[in-house]
């Protein structure tokens, strides 16, 4: 039976927490009682991340709906999420950060509007209701993040207050052409994907979710933030040139099915 839902987890050197995160995701999916799969994309980890995932999959009762994909080299979060989503078999896919800073129990908030046909893309957000943040980031990091999102909105015209929360769900039929067209391998892939979704006139919904800061982020705010702004500017240029035109056309056609 094909899974109705795919959960994609990008992971890079997550040995310290990936086992516990997978347990929480599995328990949540099993409680839902619907066909599902879990896809972990190991992005060239140099620790025991891949082996922990293999052991976890082997210990899960058959049929085992847990798959490990390995990039070999460290290719970037964007590459890993893109690969995981393209190989996902579910009609709906959700990707979440390996640290579960947005608890997997919040997934229902993203999946319900897709199931009811309200939207094609649901975006977990820390900005819509900041009262749901149980452990905030350090103030300098938080302020830089807010400034980054303001810049992104100004550059792209996106009406999304938090593009970077690693917790998003998609109706895969219209999303596949857009995911395949993504070019950014780094952290700005969220911006590129959401910009393409908006350009394809898909329905986006930003949804407040509970969130807590987890130490050990792979993002260096100043260095990576500058790179993300440069990548965003490149996305805007490509949209203006029509570089994504074929993918946008196919996404619109699929969105009407």
Beta strands, then each sheet from edge to edge (+ up, - down):
strand 1: 5-11
strand 2: 36-42
strand 3: 66-70
strand 4: 92-96
strand 5: 121-125
strand 6: 133-135
strand 7: 167-171
strand 8: 204-208
strand 9: 211-212
sheet 1: 3+ 2+ 1+ 4+ 7- 5+ 8+
sheet 2: 6+ 9+
end
